[in-house]
Amino acid sequence: MKKMITAIAVMFALSVLLPSPGSANVGINEKFGAPIVVYGGDLTAAEKESVSESLNVSEEVEVEEIEVTGQDLVTYIQDGDPRANMYSSAKITRKDAGEDLVIQIVTPENITQVTTEMYANAMLTAGIESATVEVAAPKPVTGHSALVGIYKAYEVNGEQLDPERTDVANDELSVATELADGEISDEKVSELLTEIKKQIAENNPASREEVEQIVEEQLSKLQIELSPEDRQLLIDLMDRIRKLDINFSEWSTQLEDISKTIGEGIGDIVNDEGFWQSVKDFFRNIANTIRSWFN
């Protein structure tokens, strides 16, 4: 077994180091510019360097680096606290409209609350649909500030985001993490939010009562029990989403993509996060060892 894992690890490391013809670096996207890295404004110099390494910034042909602060939080979120600590960071690479929204948390041990599906759902609500986003933090944090950094990166890149949508997206992220703090798993929370939004996109509810009916139906379908307070939070959120200036007919594909990712992945094959984290660390160590041979 150990020999098999070692062989797999070596092949994995070599695949990282030796690019295939189909994955060759094509250089800077002249349409959207270089990737943007947004660092949490409260990082120390050492923490910023750690994040830079996690996001492989040095491997980019060119990159734009900015910071996100509590003042940015106020720009995108109603009643945001300008004194908020900002640690989680992100690298954003924009893609052509219609391409997938790909989220990767590269330091999963340090993003303690927000999952990839939660980021994807919130970004879709905010109006961000086609991009590759990598999230990192140098120490355990909830992961909320990375979303504000993503907003800032888009505006730096010339995109104009609707502040009402970014505020609702932040509300969505807060509700998602609050529900996940209870007895419901992260995956179940993401599935619930995604399925409710799919129903809103398909049925275009005209009233709060219709939204409430959709929420109740999905809670029953997924066999999720919520407290009256959490149920109210969820209905309030989805009613805000209903009122946004969104072409809901265009949401179906993106929401379906999010649905497909929920429940998939290594964690569903072997329900042992510690084991798979050790495997990932093992792969990383092998790759670093092979890199050292060439330095």
VEXBAVO-735370 format. One record per residue (C-alpha): z, y, x; chain. Coordinates in Angstrom, 2 decimals, padded with zeros to 5 digits, m for minus. Last residue first. Layout:
BEGIN
       up    north     east  chain
        Z        Y        X      A
...
This chain:
BEGIN
       up    north     east  chain
  m007.66   024.21   017.61      A
  m009.81   021.18   016.75      A
  m007.08   018.56   016.80      A
  m004.79   020.96   014.94      A
  m007.07   020.77   011.90      A
  m006.48   017.01   011.80      A
  m002.72   017.52   011.71      A
  m002.97   020.21   009.03      A
  m005.05   017.89   006.83      A
  m002.53   015.06   007.27      A
   000.33   017.42   006.40      A
  m001.45   018.63   003.27      A
  m002.14   015.08   002.11      A
   001.53   014.18   002.58      A
   002.62   017.29   000.70      A
   000.32   016.30  m002.17      A
   001.76   012.77  m002.13      A
   005.32   014.16  m002.08      A
   004.48   016.37  m005.07      A
   003.07   013.29  m006.80      A
   006.30   011.37  m006.36      A
   008.47   014.28  m007.44      A
   006.40   014.82  m010.58      A
   006.88   011.24  m011.77      A
   005.08   010.46  m015.00      A
   002.33   008.48  m013.31      A
  m001.03   008.80  m015.01      A
  m000.01   011.78  m017.13      A
   001.25   013.76  m014.14      A
  m002.03   013.24  m012.33      A
  m004.05   015.34  m014.66      A
  m004.81   015.53  m018.36      A
  m002.27   016.32  m021.08      A
  m003.72   019.73  m021.69      A
  m007.00   020.13  m019.82      A
  m009.15   019.18  m022.79      A
  m007.43   021.67  m025.07      A
  m008.12   024.51  m022.62      A
  m011.82   023.65  m022.71      A
  m011.74   023.58  m026.51      A
  m010.16   027.02  m026.48      A
  m012.97   028.32  m024.29      A
  m015.65   026.77  m026.50      A
  m014.13   027.98  m029.78      A
  m013.38   031.54  m028.75      A
  m016.82   033.02  m029.38      A
  m016.41   032.82  m033.17      A
  m013.18   034.78  m032.78      A
  m015.03   037.97  m031.87      A
  m011.84   039.81  m031.06      A
  m010.49   043.21  m032.14      A
  m006.94   041.96  m032.49      A
  m005.35   041.55  m035.93      A
  m005.25   037.74  m035.86      A
  m003.56   037.84  m032.43      A
  m000.76   039.99  m033.87      A
  m000.39   037.47  m036.72      A
  m000.20   034.71  m034.14      A
   002.65   036.43  m032.33      A
   004.66   037.15  m035.48      A
   004.21   033.55  m036.64      A
   005.43   032.22  m033.29      A
   008.44   034.51  m033.15      A
   009.33   033.55  m036.73      A
   009.22   029.85  m035.87      A
   011.42   030.55  m032.86      A
   014.03   032.23  m035.06      A
   013.89   029.57  m037.80      A
   014.46   026.92  m035.10      A
   011.44   024.86  m034.25      A
   010.61   021.19  m034.86      A
   007.31   019.89  m033.52      A
   005.57   016.90  m035.06      A
   002.14   017.91  m033.74      A
   000.62   017.84  m037.22      A
   003.69   019.39  m038.82      A
   003.83   022.27  m036.34      A
   000.07   022.64  m036.74      A
   000.27   022.89  m040.53      A
   003.19   025.34  m040.40      A
   001.33   027.64  m038.00      A
  m001.82   027.56  m040.12      A
   000.21   028.36  m043.26      A
   001.90   031.27  m041.49      A
  m001.49   032.63  m040.50      A
  m002.62   032.44  m044.12      A
   000.50   034.33  m045.20      A
  m000.10   036.98  m042.54      A
  m003.44   037.72  m044.12      A
  m007.20   037.44  m043.65      A
  m007.31   034.16  m041.74      A
  m010.51   033.67  m039.68      A
  m010.77   029.92  m040.35      A
  m012.35   028.69  m037.10      A
  m010.87   031.18  m034.66      A
  m007.46   031.09  m036.35      A
  m007.58   027.29  m036.30      A
  m008.42   027.30  m032.61      A
  m005.57   029.74  m032.00      A
  m003.14   027.37  m033.71      A
  m004.45   024.45  m031.64      A
  m004.10   026.35  m028.38      A
  m000.57   027.55  m029.09      A
   000.59   024.05  m030.07      A
  m001.12   022.34  m027.14      A
   000.43   024.82  m024.71      A
   003.88   024.21  m026.21      A
   003.38   020.44  m026.07      A
   002.33   020.57  m022.42      A
   005.34   022.69  m021.47      A
   007.64   020.17  m023.17      A
   009.64   021.12  m026.27      A
   013.45   020.86  m026.29      A
   014.03   024.52  m025.51      A
   012.91   026.53  m022.49      A
   009.31   025.64  m023.42      A
   009.62   027.77  m026.55      A
   010.74   030.74  m024.45      A
   007.95   030.17  m021.93      A
   005.31   030.19  m024.66      A
   006.82   033.18  m026.46      A
   006.84   035.22  m023.24      A
   003.26   034.24  m022.39      A
   002.12   035.18  m025.89      A
   003.87   038.55  m025.69      A
   002.07   039.15  m022.39      A
  m001.21   038.32  m024.10      A
  m000.30   040.68  m026.96      A
   000.20   043.49  m024.45      A
  m003.05   042.67  m022.66      A
  m004.87   042.69  m026.01      A
  m003.47   046.06  m027.05      A
  m004.27   047.48  m023.61      A
  m007.97   046.53  m024.04      A
  m009.28   045.70  m020.58      A
  m011.91   047.77  m018.79      A
  m013.56   045.92  m015.91      A
  m014.50   047.89  m012.80      A
  m013.19   045.52  m010.13      A
  m009.98   047.52  m009.84      A
  m009.65   046.98  m013.59      A
  m009.97   043.24  m013.19      A
  m007.53   043.09  m010.31      A
  m004.98   045.06  m012.33      A
  m005.12   042.56  m015.19      A
  m004.69   039.67  m012.75      A
  m001.67   041.39  m011.24      A
  m000.13   041.70  m014.69      A
  m000.60   037.94  m015.14      A
   000.97   037.24  m011.74      A
   004.10   039.08  m012.93      A
   005.05   036.26  m015.29      A
   005.37   033.46  m012.74      A
   009.00   032.44  m013.39      A
   010.02   032.70  m009.75      A
   010.98   030.11  m007.09      A
   010.03   031.33  m003.61      A
   006.84   032.28  m001.75      A
   004.75   032.65  m004.93      A
   001.20   031.57  m005.69      A
  m001.48   031.72  m008.38      A
  m005.18   030.90  m007.98      A
  m007.65   032.27  m010.51      A
  m011.29   031.26  m010.87      A
  m013.04   033.42  m013.40      A
  m014.86   033.56  m016.71      A
  m012.90   034.40  m019.88      A
  m010.61   037.38  m019.44      A
  m010.17   039.17  m022.78      A
  m006.37   039.48  m022.92      A
  m006.16   036.57  m025.38      A
  m008.22   034.46  m023.00      A
  m005.89   035.43  m020.17      A
  m002.85   034.40  m022.23      A
  m004.32   030.98  m023.03      A
  m005.39   030.37  m019.44      A
  m002.01   031.41  m018.03      A
  m000.20   029.14  m020.50      A
  m002.59   026.31  m019.64      A
  m001.90   026.71  m015.91      A
   001.84   026.59  m016.56      A
   004.36   029.46  m016.59      A
   008.01   028.57  m016.10      A
   008.99   027.62  m012.53      A
   006.17   028.89  m010.35      A
   007.68   028.04  m006.95      A
   007.24   024.25  m006.83      A
   003.76   024.65  m008.27      A
   002.63   026.61  m005.20      A
  m001.17   026.47  m005.59      A
  m001.11   027.14  m009.33      A
  m004.77   026.69  m010.20      A
  m006.56   028.30  m013.13      A
  m010.26   027.85  m013.90      A
  m011.91   029.87  m016.68      A
  m015.28   028.24  m017.13      A
  m018.64   029.98  m016.94      A
  m020.06   031.75  m019.98      A
  m020.09   035.17  m018.38      A
  m020.76   034.97  m014.65      A
  m017.79   034.47  m012.34      A
  m014.92   036.56  m011.00      A
  m012.77   035.35  m008.12      A
  m009.12   036.27  m008.56      A
  m006.37   035.52  m006.05      A
  m002.86   035.73  m007.46      A
   000.71   036.77  m006.78      A
   004.17   036.02  m008.13      A
   006.79   038.43  m006.75      A
   007.08   041.51  m008.97      A
   010.60   042.70  m009.78      A
   010.80   044.89  m012.88      A
   011.88   048.50  m012.33      A
   008.92   049.87  m014.31      A
   010.19   047.93  m017.36      A
   007.40   047.27  m019.87      A
   007.93   048.76  m023.34      A
   004.26   048.15  m024.15      A
   002.54   046.09  m021.49      A
  m000.56   046.94  m019.48      A
   000.26   050.29  m017.92      A
   004.04   049.74  m017.92      A
   003.59   046.59  m015.83      A
   001.47   048.58  m013.41      A
   004.49   050.81  m012.77      A
   006.54   047.68  m012.07      A
   004.28   046.95  m009.14      A
   001.07   045.06  m008.33      A
  m000.34   045.15  m004.81      A
  m003.90   045.13  m003.47      A
  m006.05   043.04  m001.12      A
  m009.84   042.95  m001.22      A
  m011.38   039.89   000.42      A
  m014.26   039.14   002.76      A
  m015.61   035.91   004.21      A
  m012.55   034.17   002.76      A
  m010.75   031.63   004.95      A
  m008.03   034.08   005.97      A
  m006.98   034.46   002.33      A
  m006.18   030.76   001.97      A
  m004.05   031.46  m001.13      A
  m001.02   029.65   000.31      A
  m001.51   031.41   003.64      A
  m001.60   034.84   002.01      A
   001.48   033.92  m000.02      A
   003.40   033.10   003.18      A
   002.22   036.34   004.79      A
   003.44   038.29   001.75      A
   006.79   036.51   002.00      A
   007.13   037.52   005.65      A
   006.27   041.15   004.90      A
   008.76   041.16   002.02      A
   007.42   040.74  m001.49      A
   008.46   043.29  m004.12      A
   004.94   044.53  m004.88      A
   003.69   041.10  m005.91      A
   000.42   040.60  m004.08      A
  m002.97   040.82  m005.78      A
  m005.83   039.15  m003.93      A
  m009.29   040.20  m005.03      A
  m012.33   038.02  m004.35      A
  m015.31   039.92  m002.94      A
  m017.76   041.73  m005.16      A
  m018.82   040.97  m008.73      A
  m022.62   041.05  m008.49      A
  m022.83   040.75  m004.72      A
  m020.92   037.46  m004.78      A
  m019.86   037.24  m001.16      A
  m020.95   034.26   000.89      A
  m022.68   031.08  m000.28      A
  m020.05   028.85   001.29      A
  m021.45   025.33   001.24      A
  m020.26   023.12  m001.61      A
  m023.47   021.19  m002.28      A
  m024.14   020.52   001.41      A
  m020.65   019.01   001.77      A
  m017.90   020.86   003.55      A
  m016.03   019.06   006.36      A
  m012.41   020.14   006.53      A
  m011.40   019.46   002.94      A
  m013.36   016.20   002.76      A
  m011.77   015.19   006.06      A
  m008.31   015.70   004.61      A
  m009.12   013.64   001.53      A
  m010.57   010.82   003.60      A
  m007.44   010.83   005.77      A
  m005.17   010.81   002.73      A
  m007.05   007.96   001.10      A
  m006.76   005.91   004.27      A
  m003.04   006.67   004.53      A
  m002.49   005.71   000.87      A
  m004.29   002.40   001.43      A
  m002.34   001.66   004.61      A
   000.95   002.38   002.82      A
   000.00   000.00   000.00      A
